[in-house]
């Protein structure tokens, strides 16, 4: 544990766009995505909306990955990996609401105590969210929503009062995003959360390519962020370590994986030692 000087790092945006059906989420996401990277070929849409992303193919030659049921977190993660391996710079998930629907259905199918059964659901959802947050690409995640109302008393009567949009996803998901746009049926956006400082408190606006460019400029300010090595990358290094010294160096270089990959380190060490004995006896 060590104190460090705070410094602004370059970032990849994690943007949420929520609106009712027909609010313009997909179109807005694609325009912002192009503004972020300036290359349609580097944009991929993970589409759970019956190939609705294909309706905007006239915009440019972006990629689509049609996700079919079941919409499990694991299938979303698999789709994200496919996009990253293909070199995509912006991934649009349209929409994330199906992931939560899938988990709600799974939870309702479980036997036993409903409260304790969430322990079987939450880790799967968190793995999906962490995949988005930890991947070194821009993400634009659309979320279905509906107008939410509460009953308030006026002149002695209970009157429904509009209080905003309720996202069809797990509560507090918006806290994970850097920026959240709420869109009206008039296709107008307003920031409900904004760590960039670009949109909060500003009037409603129509998202355009320029919106994405402004976000990209904010993301590129600051120092280069240190590259994060993944579990799979460390595993590959372990399997290809030529000797025990190199293996020990890997073990101490990546302490965050010492526990999870402990058996792999041990197995590779024994393999190297056995190879040395075999070669000596020849």
Secondary structure, 3 states (H helix, E strand, C coil): CCCCCCCCECCCCEEEEEECCCCCHHHHHHHHHHHHHCCHHHEEEEECCCCHHHHHHHHCCCEEEECCCCCCHHHHHHHHHHHHHCCCCEEEEECCHHHHHHHHHHHHHCCCCCCHHHHHCHHHHHHHHHHHHHCCCEEEEEEEEEEEEEEEEECCEEEEEEEEEEECCCCCHHHHCCEEEEECCCCCEEEEEECCCCCCCCCCECCCHHHHHHHHHHHCCCECCCCCCCHHHHHHHHHCCCCHHHHHHHHHHCHHHCCCCHHHHHHHHHHHHHHHHHHHHC
